[in-house]
Every structure is written in structure tokens, then in C-alpha cells.
Amino acid sequence: MELTTTIADAKATIQVVGKLSVATSPELESEVTKLPESITEFVLDLTDLEYVSSAGLRVLVMTQKLAARRGGTLTLLNTTDDVQEVLEMTGLADVFDIKR
């Protein structure tokens, strides 16, 4: 998995490329948790995310909770059909702000 983070003011956009699995989800969790406290708007660009496991979903939920604690938001951007299907099957599509 590859991560590219861009920060502009209080917004952090993380592009996630590859597979978000039990092996790679700690990388995304680390990337999110090391962001400065001033970040309140989290955007995960999932254009090139091929796969998400339950461990990956846990990190997405953790990011949502972090954003809420900071009074901010999490947006999932450009979910692929496969990832969107997993979000819908788990009921998380109703929890996240998803922009396709």
C-alpha cells in the first residue's frame, strides 16, 4: 500500500493506493494519528484502493471517531465499486460521508 498525504490549512487528504488489509492497515492508522491536532477535516482518497479488509474498516471507523473528537469531518472520496460494496454490506456506507 502507498500513502500520499497533503495538508492545506485544517484539511488533510490522504491518497490510499493498493490494498488496505490486516498487514497494511497499521500504516494508515499511523499516518492518521500523527497528523497535527489542528487537522479537523480528513479526506481519504480511495480512487486506487483495490481492497479493504475488516482491519482496514476498523481504521476508517477510528479516523471517523478522531475527526468527530476534533469537531471535524471524514470524507471518503472516489470509492471503487468493490470498496463501496463492502461499505454497503457492513452498513458503514450509512455512517461515512462518501463522495463518488
C-alpha positions as CSV (number, residue, x, y, z in Angstrom):
1,M,0.0,0.0,0.0
2,E,1.1,3.5,-0.8
3,L,0.0,6.6,1.1
4,T,0.4,10.2,0.0
5,T,-0.6,12.9,2.4
6,T,-1.4,16.6,1.5
7,I,-2.1,19.2,4.2
8,A,-3.8,22.5,3.5
9,D,-4.9,24.6,6.5
10,A,-7.0,22.3,8.7
11,K,-7.6,19.7,5.9
12,A,-5.5,16.6,5.3
13,T,-6.0,14.5,2.2
14,I,-4.5,11.0,2.2
15,Q,-4.4,9.1,-1.1
16,V,-4.6,5.4,-0.4
17,V,-3.2,3.1,-3.2
18,G,-3.3,-0.7,-3.1
19,K,-4.9,-2.9,-0.5
20,L,-6.0,-1.9,3.0
21,S,-5.6,-5.2,4.8
22,V,-4.5,-6.6,8.2
23,A,-0.9,-6.2,7.0
24,T,-1.2,-2.6,5.8
25,S,-3.8,-1.0,8.0
26,P,-1.3,-0.1,10.7
27,E,0.4,2.2,8.2
28,L,-2.8,4.2,7.6
29,E,-3.6,4.3,11.3
30,S,-0.1,5.7,11.9
31,E,-0.4,8.2,9.1
32,V,-3.8,9.5,10.5
33,T,-2.7,9.6,14.2
34,K,0.5,11.5,13.5
35,L,-1.4,14.4,11.8
36,P,-1.3,17.6,13.8
37,E,-4.1,18.4,16.2
38,S,-5.0,21.4,14.0
39,I,-6.3,19.0,11.4
40,T,-10.1,18.7,11.6
41,E,-11.1,17.8,8.0
42,F,-9.9,14.4,7.0
43,V,-10.3,13.2,3.4
44,L,-9.3,9.7,2.3
45,D,-8.9,9.5,-1.5
46,L,-9.8,5.9,-2.3
47,T,-9.6,6.2,-6.1
48,D,-6.9,3.5,-6.3
49,L,-7.9,1.4,-3.3
50,E,-8.3,-2.2,-4.6
51,Y,-9.4,-4.0,-1.4
52,V,-10.4,-3.3,2.1
53,S,-10.5,-5.9,4.9
54,S,-12.2,-5.7,8.3
55,A,-8.9,-4.4,9.7
56,G,-9.0,-1.6,7.2
57,L,-12.6,-0.8,8.0
58,R,-11.5,-0.5,11.7
59,V,-9.0,2.2,10.7
60,L,-11.7,4.0,8.8
61,V,-14.0,4.0,11.8
62,M,-11.1,5.1,14.0
63,T,-10.5,8.0,11.7
64,Q,-14.2,8.9,11.8
65,K,-14.1,9.0,15.6
66,L,-10.9,11.1,15.6
67,A,-12.4,13.6,13.3
68,A,-15.6,13.8,15.5
69,R,-13.5,14.3,18.6
70,R,-11.8,17.2,16.9
71,G,-15.1,18.6,15.8
72,G,-14.4,17.8,12.2
73,T,-15.3,15.5,9.4
74,L,-14.2,12.5,7.5
75,T,-14.9,12.2,3.8
76,L,-14.3,9.1,1.7
77,L,-13.5,10.2,-1.8
78,N,-13.9,8.2,-5.0
79,T,-14.7,4.7,-3.6
80,T,-14.3,1.9,-6.1
81,D,-17.2,-0.4,-6.8
82,D,-15.6,-3.2,-4.7
83,V,-14.9,-1.0,-1.7
84,Q,-18.3,0.6,-2.0
85,E,-19.9,-2.8,-1.9
86,V,-18.0,-3.7,1.3
87,L,-19.1,-0.5,2.9
88,E,-22.8,-1.1,1.9
89,M,-22.7,-4.8,3.1
90,T,-21.3,-3.7,6.5
91,G,-23.7,-0.8,6.9
92,L,-20.8,1.7,7.0
93,A,-22.0,3.4,3.8
94,D,-24.6,5.0,6.0
95,V,-22.0,6.1,8.6
96,F,-19.4,7.7,6.3
97,D,-19.7,10.8,4.1
98,I,-18.9,9.2,0.7
99,K,-18.3,11.3,-2.4
100,R,-18.2,9.2,-5.5
